[in-house]
Amino acid sequence: MNITMSLLVVVLGLFLVIGVHEAGHAIAASFFKVNIKTISIGFGKALIKWKGKSGCQWQWALWPLGGYVKLLNTRIEPVSSDLHKFAFDKKPVWVRCIILLSGALANILLAWLVLIFMHMVGHQRLTPVIGSVKAPSIAYSAGLIKGDQIISIEGVKVELWREVGMQFIMAVGKDNVIVVVRNGLNKPHNVSLDLKNFHLGNRKESLLLKFGINPDLNKKNKVKVLGQPLADAAKQAFLQILSLGTFFLVIIKNLVTGVIPFSLLLGPLGIFNEIIASFKQGLAVFLYFIANFSISVALINLFPIPVLDGGSIVFALIEKIRRRPVSIAMEVLIHQLMFIVFCLVLVQLLLNDLHH
């Protein structure tokens, strides 16, 4: 894939996930008659911008690692009294909370629709069959051998290597992880993995190889999954969203507790690379990645941290309880401090990408 095509794929991925998130805010704001000043994909200097008929400015900014919808707000700029009814901060708290939640809801809806489409058109999947086991390793100690097909981990059925990796990450720190495998004789049996003292380390080696597992990528293990009726596809997509949501929450918990090192997180360059890599592997893989990315963006934005939607919801709820808003000076100070923290985190994420 040439550079131009790669760039277009990255733009498509970001537009789908971040654009839909900001569109969710904008649609809700428009519904409640709040004036929209700017809709931006990315932060910093605007590289491309244009104005719509309503006067709203659309733009693609220098750092496309998020976005924002700038609404008319009397706490940010002088607004004539006749326009107060169109200002975000003059709306009831419940209206503001709906507008703030709409971005995450749009991301969840996108993930659901994308997964429904994937299940309706059908796709190919690679059955998780072990190609070889490295010795010594956790997998070798547990008795896993070449040809074993992984059926379930901790009672959760797995059909893809990605699902195997997700379940292994969620099980890190446990000392008796039950894995059901089917051997060459087609007989299922249980093995127990000790992950209590397992450390994920860095990104130089794939997760499965860290466990000692080398996947069998032979074409004979590829299975054609036929398209499903709409109702079945919708149900399957819904269950996958619940699974992905649970996975990301466990990841966040493990990051906070130190089980997963911060150095493993993808930075912007890593995300761009994953978008391109998933596109190269076919439509189904690309759609599944977009669903993953969209769910993660939804959950991250709901964190009760200033500069995120969740933080703004907290400010709105505090106003409801105190019956008066937090002072502008205090809110500005908190946002400035969090912006500094955001910049530091971004630098670290970029370093993560460059080191790996």
Secondary structure, 3 states (H helix, E strand, C coil): CCHHHHHHHHHHHHHHHHHHHHHHHHHHHHHCCCCEEEEEEEEEEEEEEEECCCCCEEEEEEEEEEEEEEECCCCCCCCCHHHHHHCHHHCCHHHHHHHHHHHHHHHHHHHHHHHHHHHHHCEEEECCEEEEECCCCHHHHHCCCCCCEEEEECCEECCCHHHHHHHHHHHCCCCCEEEEEECCCCCEEEEEECCCCCCCCCCCCCHHHHHCEEECCCHHHEEEECCCCHHHHHHHHHHHHHHHHHHHHHHHHHHHHCCCCHHHCCCHHHHHHHHHHHHHCCHHHHHHHHHHHHHHHHHHHCCCCCCCHHHHHHHHHHHHHHCCCCCHHHHHHHHHHHHHHHHHHHHHHHHHHHHC
